[in-house]
Amino acid sequence: MSNIPYPKLVQFNDSKWALTQDYYCILPNNNRLTCTKGFTTDLASAGIVGSILIGGKAAGNHTRACFAHDLLYSIEAYNRNICDEIFLDIMKEHSVSWIKRNGMWGAVRLFGDSVWSNHTLESLEYNGRFVNIVR
């Protein structure tokens, strides 16, 4: 089983959260994911309806998976398919209900490309200052 702690986050506007202390976790594939404080995230690009369905972005066992997924996406640590599978695996390991985890996974499969395809070399380099994966 992977070791995915809750990140220490503070909300600083309606849709963004900032990491307040350095973070690391061991992913289901046994790679180590690290992030330095100051990284910003939206946790789950779910919108109002999605936030209601998942019970709030920063509340619940899905938060760990959302944060790790955002880190993986932010640096394109793996291909998108693998990032999304890790997201699903983390939710399963941390007892997110079948309906919620598969709904959230389905949403990232359907809509995640809009985030992925907007990455630029500059955004990947910027996020790489915060996020690292050790294989």
Stockholm file with secondary structure:
# STOCKHOLM 1.0

chainA/1-135         MSNIPYPKLVQFNDSKWALTQDYYCILPNNNRLTCTKGFTTDLASAGIVGSILIGGKAAGNHTRACFAHDLLYSIEAYNRNICDEIFLDIMKEHSVSWIKRNGMWGAVRLFGDSVWSNHTLESLEYNGRFVNIVR
#=GR chainA/1-135 SS CCBCCCCCEEECSSSCEEECSCEEEECTTSCEEEECTTCEECSCCCHHHHHHHHTCTTSSTHHHHHHHHHHHHHHTCSCHHHHHHHHHHHHHHTTCCHHHHHHHHHHHHHHHHHHHTTCCHHHHHHHHTTEEEEC
#=GC SS_cons         CCBCCCCCEEECSSSCEEECSCEEEECTTSCEEEECTTCEECSCCCHHHHHHHHTCTTSSTHHHHHHHHHHHHHHTCSCHHHHHHHHHHHHHHTTCCHHHHHHHHHHHHHHHHHHHTTCCHHHHHHHHTTEEEEC
//
